[in-house]
Amino acid sequence: MAKWGEGDPRWIVEERADAKNVNNWHWTEKNATPWSKERLKSLLKDLEIETDEGKAKITEVTKIDGEAYANNRKAKLIFFYEWVITLEWTGTIKDDDKVWKGKIEIPNLSEENDAHEVNVIVTADKDSEASYKLKQLIRSVGTGLIREKLGQYIKELRQEFSQGMILPSKDSPILQRSSPNSQDNETLKAANNFSAGSGDTNKNDTDTSKVGCPISTKKLTMKQEFLTTAEELYAALTEQQRLEAFTQSSVKVDASRGGTFVLFNGNVSGKFQELVSEEKIVMLWRFKSWPEGHHSTVKITLDQKDDRTELTLVQTGIPEEDFERTKSGWKQYYWEAMKRTFCWGMRYF
């Protein structure tokens, strides 16, 4: 047993002069959802896209579904945001007054993707040579402008919601110089500068938030029904070509015991612990944003029926604050994507 005062500093709770969130130990959270909806709308609405061939304009933001939160855990700022956005556009071709209309969908604005990786899907209400030219105009020029606006949102989110998240300790040099009865705005500002703007701590500093800290976790159980064989379903979960087909991303996979995998352009990774063809997959699994070294355990079992295969997923060790994002991710980016890509039906239970 370590002597008093000689324990691991990651577990030592320091005093704070104001008795609030000692050592920034507790998980604190700010809801950035209402602010995000207003900011995204103001950034995207009325955005103009113009080339020598014509011009288009985003006239309305018809849907902004999702949520955004800023969190402080052990003096590390973590931002969670996930949005599905639908826009309406109008446009005209050069030397033609006829107005064409369409939609733009942004399905994957989240902390898992950089702004330049966000998908921008452009459609037109009616098919014609002119509407096709406008779609190409928006895809070639507008995509970059839209991604630029989304990058601005991400930057402003981190700046706006980093304020006041990390509190100073009693030994802070600035706090020692200030009056104990006054509100020291400069102290708060100095503490916030620890990670404001980037969402990450300085990579040259020792990051004690990632190692040795207790993490509250939850267990996820899901069941799905696929109109295919267990053989086909097992292949979709372990073979690179099929994984790339439904994830629409780069994939690295070694489907062998102890083999590793990297999915969704590096945002999901892990290692296979057990593989039983057409029956079972057990793996260590993690999001890139989770504390370094922390993995959940995923067990997938397949049960072949006469005309379908039943899949059961049990995942343990999910960080509690990330439970809903993990659950919705399996549903949207695995189950629904697989059914849509391979035409395996959309029946849930």
N, C-alpha and C positions, 0 to 999 in steps of 0.2 A: 504494500500500500504506500502511495506517495505521501511524503510529509506535507504538512500544512504549507500552502504557498508554493509547492513544487509540482503541482499537478499540470496536466496538459492545458496550456493557455486557452485552447479552444473550448474548454469546459468551465473555465473560471468566469464567474459572473462579476463584473466590476460594478462599483457604485456609480450612481449618477446624481448630480446635484439636485435635479428636479424630480427624481424618483420615477421618471417615465421610461418605459421600455429599456430596462437596464442592459447595457452593452449591445443595444439594438437586437437583443436575443429573440424577442417574440416576432412572429409573422404579423406584419401590419399591411393593410391593403387600402387602396383608394379605387373607387369605381369610376372609370374613365369612359363609361359607355355613353351617357348623354352628351358629354363634350365631344366625343369622337364622332357621333352621328352628325352633329351640327357642323363640325369642322370638315368632315369628308364632303358633306353637301355643298358647303361654301367653296371648297377647293375645286370640285368637279363640275358644278353647274355653270353653264355659260362658257365652258372651255371651247375655244375656237380652233379649228384645224383647217389649214388652207394650203393649197399648192397651185401650180399653174393649171391643173386640170379641173379644179373645183374647190368647194369649201363646205365644211360641215361644222355643226355646233351641237354641243350637249345641251339639250333644252330642259331636261328634267332628271332628277334622281328619284326613281320610282320605288327603289327598295334598298334599305341598308339593314340587313339582318346580321346579328352577331353581338359581341360584347368585347370590352377592353378593361383591363385592370392593371394597376401598378402595385407591386409588392416589394416590401423590404424584408429580407431575411438575413440576419447576421451581417448587417451593413452592406448587403449586396442588393442592388435594385434589379428586379426581374419584371419584365413587362409581358403580359399575355393579351393578345388581341386576335380575333378571328372574325372576318367579315365576308359576307356575300353581298355584292352590290350590283344593282341593275340600273342602267342609264338609258335614256331615250335620246336619239339624235335626229336632226334634220339636215339636209344638204342639197346643194344644187351643183350641176355640172356647168363648166364655163360655157357661156353663150346660150344657156338654156335656163329659163325661169321656172321650170317645173321642179317642185319641191318633193324630195324623197325622204322617207322616214325609216327608222330602224331602231335596233336595241344594241346595247353593249353590256355584256355580263362579265363581272370580275368575281370568280368563284373561290379564290384562295388567298385573300389578303390576310396573312397571319404572321406571327413571329417565326414560323418555320421557314418562311421564304423571304429573301431579300426583295426589295421593290422591283428590281429588274427581272426577277423570276416570276412575278405575278402574271397569271394568264389573263389575257384580254380577248374576249370572244365577241366578234362583230357579226350581226345579222341584219338583213333588210326586210321590211314588211312585204315588199313586192319584188319579184325577180324581173330584171331588165338589164340592158347593157349599161344604162346610166347608174342604176343602183349598185351594180357590180363594181363600177369604177369608184363609186363613193366608198364602198366597203373596203376596197383595196387602199384607197386614200387614208381611211381611218386606221387600217391595219398597219400600213407602212410608216405613217407619220404620227397618227393619233396615239398609237400604243406607247410610243416613247414619251409623249406629253402626259398621258394618263399616269404612267409609271413614275414620272417625275413628281407629279402632284401627290401620289401615294407615298413616295419617299419623303416629301415635305411633311405629310401627316405623321409619319413614323417619328421623324426628328422632333416635331413639335410636341407629340405625345410624351416623349421621353423628357423633354425640357419642362413641360408644363407640370407633369405629375411626379417629377423627382423632388420638387420643392417641399421641404419639411418632412421627407420620408426618413432620412437618416439623422438621428439626433446626436448631439455632441456628448462626450463623456465629461466627467467632472475634472479630468486632468487635461482637457483641451486647453492649449495655451491662451486662446482667445477668451474662453470662459473664465480662466483664472484672472484675466485682466479686467473683466467686466464686473459691474455691480451685481451682487447676488439678488437684488430686488428688482432688477430691470430686465426687460425683454431684449435679449441680445440678437438682433437680426443678423449681424455680421457673423456670429457663431453659426447660426443655422445655415447661412449662405456658404460658409466654408465647409461645413459638413456635407451639404448637398453637392458640392463640387467634387466629392469623392467619386461619383459615377454619373453625374448628370450628363445627358446628351448621348451617351453610348449604351447605357443599360448594363455595362460590364465594369468590373473593377479593373484597376491597372494591372496589366498582365505581368509586370515586373515585381509586383508586391506579392507577399505570401497570402494566398486566398484560403483562409481558414473556414470559409463558409461551405466549402465543397467536401471537406474530409472530416470524418469523426463527429458530425453533428447528427443528433437524432432527427429522423424524418417520420412524420405521421403518414401512414399509408392506408390504402383501402384495397379491397378485393372486388374484381369485376367478373361477372358471369354473364355470358351472352349465348344465345342459341339462334341459329340461322338454318334455313332450308334452301338447298340449291337443286335445281332440276337438272342434275348431271350425275355422273358416277363418282364414287370415291376416288377412283384412279385419276380422273380428270381434275378433280378438286385438289387432290394432293399435289399434282403436277403444277397447278396454278400457284400454289403456295411455296414451291421449292425450286422451280426452274426459272432461270434468268429471263428467257425470252417471254414467257407468259407473265412474269412479274412486271417486266417493263411495259407489256401491253396494257395491263389494267391500271398501273400506277402512273403511267405517262411520265416516267422519270428514269434517270440513269440508275442502274442496279448492279451491285456486285454480290454474288452469292456462291457459297460453297456448301452444297446440301449434303454434308457428311457430319458424323458425330464430332463435335469440336470445331466444325467449320463456322466461318463468320458470314455475316450478311450486312449490307449497307443499302438502304432503300431511300426513296424520296430525296435524291440528291444529297444524301448524307444526314438527313434530319432524323432518320430512324436507323438504329444499328443493333447488333447483338451477336449471339453465338448459339448454334444448335447443340442441345444437350442430349436429345434422343430423337431418333427418326424411325418410325415403323411405317413402311410404305402402305398407303391407302387406309391407315388406321390412326396414327398419332404423330404429333410434332410437339416437342418440348424445347423451349428456347429461352435464353436470357434476352431481354428486350428493353430498349431505352430510347427516349427522346434525347436529341442533342442538347436541349435546354435543361435537362435534369442535372442535379449536382453530379460533379465528376465522380465516376466510379459506382454510381447507383444504378442498378438494373432491377427490373421487375422480372418475374417468371411467368411465362405464357405456356399454357398447355392447351393444345387443340386436338380434339378427338373427332373422328369421322365415323359415322354410322350409316352404312349403305342399306337403303330400303329398295323396294321394287322399282319405283319410278323417280327416286330422288335420293339425296344424301343429306343427312342431318349433321350439322357441325356444332360442336359445343366448345366455347372458349372460356377458360378460367385463367384470369391474370391476377397475380398477387404482387404486392410491393409497389403499387402505384402511389406516388406522392399525392396526399389528400387534396392539395390545392389544384392538382392537374387531373383529377379523376374524370370530370365531365368532358374535358377536351380529349382525353384518351378514349373514352366511350364513344363520343361522336366521331372521332377519327376512324375507329374500326368500322363503324357503320357506313360513313360516307366514302372513305378512301379505300376500304377493302370490300365489304360485302356488296354495297350498291355498285361500286365500280366494276367488280367481277361479274355481277349479273348483267350489267349494261354491256360490258365488253364482249362477254362470251355467250350472251343470250341465254342465261340460266334461270330466267324467271325472276319475279319480284315478290315472291310470297314470303311473308314474315310470320313468326310465331314467338 
